[in-house]
Amino acid sequence: MPLLRFIPETTNVNFVKYRFAAFGIDGLLLVISLISIFWHGFNLGIDFTGGVLMNVKSAQVIDISKMRADVNSLGFPESQLQYAGGGDCDKPVNSCVMIRVQPKDIKNVKAGVDQNEADQAVVSAIKGKLGSSVQYRSTEVVGPKVSGELLNDGILATILAVAMISIYVAVRFEWQYGVGALIATGHDVLVTAGFFSVVGLDFNINTVASLLLLAGYSINDTVVVFDRIRENRRKYKRMSLIDMINLSTNQIATRTTLVSAATALSVIPLLFGGPVLFNFSVAILFGIVVGTFSSTYVAAMLLLYMPAVGGSNVDSKEAEATA
């Protein structure tokens, strides 16, 4: 008895035919992303702007929702609360909470008050709000300089990841494939970062992690497309590159759709895991769509505008007659 299938095993779509429409849509996304990044910038989180970090413990289980509401009522630009585990924090479980708060901008602080005093005011305000019901185990202040260095390191790590991935593809295949991988992977990271800028979601260290993960996911799809093109190039030596790209992308269309859908289904539950996981999940879900699109309409289509891979290709009609 045949298995129930929701999508066909093979497709017959002329992907190359619609490349100009895809280029137009993609170009619009890139322009919007670049304008937003350079004009509006990012809504940087505590990791990249500095803030106050406090570790508190209670003799009972802490209701983190109530504590979050209490901290947010103080009117800070951003606050993050999460349970901490290990040691006596498991006695009882969820009795320790890590509080991260972004102080009010120094420009909004009255004249004569430096940033250090503003940070201490944050600590006093939180202690005044939570009272003596919890034990204040540690308090740390992360300055803007350290946070700025962390932001620069995150950007550098992302750029190096994309570059090294492209070098690997160029060595593994041919230099044309490496160029396609560089542009496609960089495109995915840039558009996803632009999405965060346009929407105004918090851009923090988790976002950088999601961008690095996205680069790895994107190159996986790209390598699958390239590998199928290389395989078909050996099998159909007289087939034109246009027909080869169409054949290869159709052969893996079902596989790509199933993998993307399965990945998305595994990430969707994380959307309900609280604010810490929400931005990470949104980045991955958006990146899945962009990465799947770019594997076909950025990485593969760029081969049409570079020196022929492995030599010249014959005319499409002649290739069809021969094959």
C-alpha positions as CSV (number, residue, x, y, z in Angstrom):
1,M,0.0,0.0,0.0
2,P,1.6,3.3,-1.0
3,L,2.4,5.8,1.6
4,L,0.2,8.9,2.0
5,R,2.0,11.8,0.4
6,F,1.2,15.5,0.9
7,I,3.6,16.7,-1.8
8,P,4.9,15.0,-4.9
9,E,8.2,13.1,-5.0
10,T,9.4,15.2,-7.9
11,T,8.3,18.6,-9.3
12,N,8.6,20.2,-12.7
13,V,8.9,23.9,-12.1
14,N,10.9,26.2,-14.3
15,F,12.8,28.0,-11.5
16,V,15.2,29.8,-13.9
17,K,12.2,31.4,-15.8
18,Y,11.1,33.2,-12.6
19,R,14.5,34.4,-11.5
20,F,14.0,38.0,-12.5
21,A,10.9,38.3,-10.4
22,A,12.7,36.6,-7.5
23,F,15.7,39.1,-8.0
24,G,13.2,42.0,-7.8
25,I,11.7,40.8,-4.5
26,D,15.1,39.9,-3.1
27,G,16.5,43.3,-4.1
28,L,13.7,45.1,-2.3
29,L,14.3,43.1,0.8
30,L,18.0,44.0,0.7
31,V,17.4,47.7,0.2
32,I,14.9,47.8,3.0
33,S,17.3,45.9,5.3
34,L,20.3,48.2,4.5
35,I,18.3,51.4,4.9
36,S,16.8,50.3,8.2
37,I,20.2,49.1,9.6
38,F,22.1,52.3,8.6
39,W,19.2,54.7,9.3
40,H,17.4,53.2,12.3
41,G,20.0,50.8,13.6
42,F,19.2,48.0,16.1
43,N,17.3,47.8,19.3
44,L,20.3,46.7,21.3
45,G,19.7,44.6,24.4
46,I,21.4,44.6,27.7
47,D,24.2,42.4,26.4
48,F,25.4,45.2,24.1
49,T,24.4,48.4,26.0
50,G,25.5,47.5,29.6
51,G,23.3,47.0,32.6
52,V,22.9,45.6,36.1
53,L,23.0,41.9,36.9
54,M,21.5,40.7,40.2
55,N,21.2,37.2,41.6
56,V,18.5,36.7,44.2
57,K,17.4,33.7,46.3
58,S,14.3,32.9,48.2
59,A,13.5,30.3,50.8
60,Q,10.4,29.4,48.7
61,V,9.7,28.8,45.0
62,I,9.8,32.2,43.3
63,D,6.9,33.2,41.1
64,I,8.9,34.7,38.3
65,S,5.9,36.2,36.5
66,K,5.0,38.2,39.6
67,M,8.7,39.2,40.1
68,R,9.0,40.2,36.4
69,A,5.9,42.4,36.8
70,D,7.3,44.0,39.9
71,V,10.6,44.8,38.2
72,N,8.9,46.1,35.0
73,S,6.8,48.4,37.0
74,L,9.9,50.4,37.9
75,G,10.0,51.6,34.2
76,F,13.4,50.4,33.1
77,P,14.0,50.3,29.3
78,E,14.6,46.6,29.4
79,S,14.7,43.8,32.0
80,Q,15.3,40.1,31.7
81,L,14.5,37.5,34.4
82,Q,15.2,33.8,34.4
83,Y,15.6,31.0,36.9
84,A,19.1,30.0,37.9
85,G,20.0,26.5,39.0
86,G,22.7,24.6,40.6
87,G,23.9,24.3,44.2
88,D,21.4,25.4,46.9
89,C,19.3,27.0,44.1
90,D,17.7,23.6,43.7
91,K,16.6,23.6,47.4
92,P,13.8,24.2,46.6
93,V,13.8,24.2,42.8
94,N,13.3,27.6,41.1
95,S,14.3,29.5,44.2
96,C,16.9,31.6,42.5
97,V,16.4,34.2,39.8
98,M,18.9,36.1,37.7
99,I,17.7,39.7,37.1
100,R,19.2,41.7,34.3
101,V,18.2,45.4,34.0
102,Q,19.1,48.1,31.6
103,P,19.4,51.4,33.4
104,K,17.8,54.5,32.1
105,D,19.9,56.3,29.5
106,I,22.4,58.6,31.0
107,K,20.9,61.5,29.1
108,N,17.7,61.1,31.0
109,V,19.6,61.2,34.3
110,K,19.6,64.6,36.1
111,A,22.7,66.7,35.7
112,G,25.6,65.9,38.0
113,V,24.8,62.2,38.3
114,D,27.2,59.9,36.6
115,Q,26.5,56.4,35.1
116,N,27.8,54.6,38.2
117,E,25.3,56.5,40.4
118,A,22.6,55.6,37.9
119,D,23.5,51.9,38.2
120,Q,23.5,52.1,42.0
121,A,20.1,53.7,41.8
122,V,18.9,50.7,39.8
123,V,20.1,48.3,42.5
124,S,18.4,50.4,45.2
125,A,15.1,50.6,43.3
126,I,15.0,46.8,42.8
127,K,15.8,46.1,46.4
128,G,13.2,48.6,47.5
129,K,10.6,46.9,45.2
130,L,11.4,43.3,46.1
131,G,12.0,44.0,49.8
132,S,13.5,41.6,52.3
133,S,11.6,38.6,51.0
134,V,14.6,37.5,48.9
135,Q,18.4,37.3,49.6
136,Y,20.6,39.4,47.3
137,R,23.5,37.2,46.6
138,S,25.5,39.1,44.1
139,T,25.3,42.4,42.1
140,E,27.4,43.1,39.0
141,V,27.5,46.1,36.6
142,V,28.4,45.6,33.0
143,G,29.7,48.8,31.5
144,P,29.1,50.1,28.0
145,K,32.8,49.5,27.1
146,V,32.6,45.8,27.8
147,S,29.2,45.6,26.0
148,G,30.6,47.4,23.0
149,E,33.5,45.0,22.8
150,L,31.0,42.1,22.9
151,L,29.0,43.6,20.1
152,N,32.1,44.0,17.9
153,D,33.2,40.4,18.7
154,G,29.7,39.2,17.7
155,I,29.9,41.0,14.4
156,L,33.4,39.7,13.7
157,A,32.4,36.1,14.6
158,T,29.5,36.3,12.1
159,I,31.7,37.7,9.3
160,L,34.4,35.1,9.9
161,A,31.8,32.3,9.9
162,V,30.4,33.3,6.6
163,A,33.9,33.7,5.1
164,M,35.1,30.3,6.3
165,I,32.0,28.6,5.1
166,S,32.5,30.1,1.6
167,I,36.2,29.1,1.5
168,Y,35.2,25.5,2.4
169,V,32.6,25.4,-0.4
170,A,35.2,26.8,-2.9
171,V,37.7,24.1,-1.9
172,R,35.0,21.4,-1.8
173,F,33.5,22.3,-5.2
174,E,34.9,25.1,-7.4
175,W,35.5,28.8,-6.9
176,Q,32.3,29.7,-8.6
177,Y,30.4,27.8,-6.0
178,G,32.4,29.5,-3.3
179,V,31.4,32.9,-4.6
180,G,27.7,31.8,-4.7
181,A,27.9,30.5,-1.2
182,L,29.5,33.7,0.1
183,I,26.8,35.9,-1.4
184,A,23.9,33.6,-0.5
185,T,25.0,33.1,3.1
186,G,25.9,36.7,3.7
187,H,22.6,37.7,2.1
188,D,20.6,35.5,4.6
189,V,22.4,36.9,7.6
190,L,22.0,40.5,6.4
191,V,18.3,40.2,5.5
192,T,17.6,38.5,8.9
193,A,19.5,41.2,10.7
194,G,17.5,43.8,8.7
195,F,14.3,42.1,9.8
196,F,15.3,42.7,13.5
197,S,16.1,46.3,12.7
198,V,12.8,46.9,10.8
199,V,10.6,45.2,13.4
200,G,12.5,46.5,16.4
201,L,13.1,43.3,18.2
202,D,15.8,43.2,20.9
203,F,19.2,42.5,19.3
204,N,21.2,40.7,21.9
205,I,23.8,37.9,22.2
206,N,21.0,35.3,21.6
207,T,20.3,37.0,18.3
208,V,24.0,36.7,17.3
209,A,23.8,33.0,18.1
210,S,20.7,32.6,15.9
211,L,22.5,34.4,13.0
212,L,25.5,32.0,13.3
213,L,23.1,29.1,13.4
214,L,21.2,30.5,10.4
215,A,24.5,30.7,8.5
216,G,25.1,27.0,9.1
217,Y,21.5,26.0,8.2
218,S,21.6,28.1,5.0
219,I,24.9,26.7,3.8
220,N,23.5,23.2,4.3
221,D,20.7,23.9,1.8
222,T,23.1,25.6,-0.6
223,V,25.6,22.6,-0.5
224,V,22.7,20.2,-1.3
225,V,21.8,22.2,-4.4
226,F,25.5,22.5,-5.5
227,D,26.1,18.8,-4.9
228,R,23.1,17.9,-7.1
229,I,24.3,20.3,-9.8
230,R,27.8,18.8,-9.8
231,E,26.3,15.3,-9.9
232,N,24.1,16.1,-12.9
233,R,27.0,17.9,-14.6
234,R,28.9,14.6,-14.6
235,K,25.8,12.6,-15.7
236,Y,24.5,14.9,-18.4
237,K,27.7,16.3,-20.0
238,R,25.9,18.1,-22.8
239,M,23.1,19.6,-20.8
240,S,23.0,23.4,-20.6
241,L,23.5,25.1,-17.2
242,I,20.0,26.5,-17.3
243,D,18.4,23.0,-17.8
244,M,20.8,21.6,-15.2
245,I,19.8,24.1,-12.6
246,N,16.1,23.5,-13.2
247,L,16.6,19.7,-13.1
248,S,18.7,19.8,-9.9
249,T,16.4,22.2,-8.0
250,N,13.4,20.1,-9.0
251,Q,15.0,16.9,-7.8
252,I,15.7,18.3,-4.3
253,A,12.5,20.5,-4.0
254,T,10.6,17.9,-2.0
255,R,13.5,17.2,0.3
256,T,14.1,20.9,0.9
257,T,10.4,21.5,1.7
258,L,10.2,18.6,4.1
259,V,13.5,19.6,5.9
260,S,12.4,23.2,6.2
261,A,8.9,22.3,7.5
262,A,10.4,19.8,10.0
263,T,12.8,22.4,11.3
264,A,10.1,25.1,11.6
265,L,7.8,22.7,13.5
266,S,10.6,22.0,16.0
267,V,11.3,25.7,16.5
268,I,7.6,26.9,16.8
269,P,7.2,25.6,20.4
270,L,10.2,27.8,21.4
271,L,8.1,30.9,20.7
272,F,6.2,30.2,23.8
273,G,9.3,29.7,25.9
274,G,9.4,33.3,27.2
275,P,11.1,36.5,26.0
276,V,14.6,34.9,26.1
277,L,13.8,32.3,23.5
278,F,11.2,34.4,21.5
279,N,13.7,36.5,19.5
280,F,15.9,33.5,18.9
281,S,13.0,31.5,17.6
282,V,11.7,34.3,15.4
283,A,15.2,34.7,13.8
284,I,15.4,31.0,13.0
285,L,11.9,30.8,11.5
286,F,12.5,33.9,9.4
287,G,15.9,32.6,8.4
288,I,14.4,29.2,7.3
289,V,12.3,31.0,4.7
290,V,15.0,33.3,3.5
291,G,17.6,30.5,3.5
292,T,15.4,28.2,1.4
293,F,14.7,31.0,-1.0
294,S,18.4,32.0,-1.4
295,S,19.7,28.5,-2.0
296,T,17.7,28.5,-5.3
297,Y,17.4,32.1,-6.3
298,V,20.7,33.4,-5.1
299,A,23.3,30.7,-4.8
300,A,22.3,28.6,-7.8
301,M,21.2,31.4,-10.1
302,L,24.5,33.2,-9.6
303,L,26.2,30.4,-11.5
304,L,24.4,31.7,-14.7
305,Y,26.3,35.0,-14.5
306,M,29.8,33.6,-13.8
307,P,32.3,31.8,-16.0
308,A,31.0,28.4,-16.9
309,V,31.5,25.7,-14.2
310,G,33.8,23.0,-15.7
311,G,33.8,24.6,-19.2
312,S,31.2,25.8,-21.7
313,N,27.7,24.3,-21.9
314,V,25.8,23.5,-25.0
315,D,22.6,25.1,-26.1
316,S,19.5,24.1,-24.1
317,K,17.6,22.7,-27.1
318,E,20.5,20.5,-28.2
319,A,21.0,19.3,-24.7
320,E,17.3,18.2,-24.4
321,A,17.6,16.4,-27.7
322,T,20.7,14.6,-26.6
323,A,19.4,13.7,-23.2
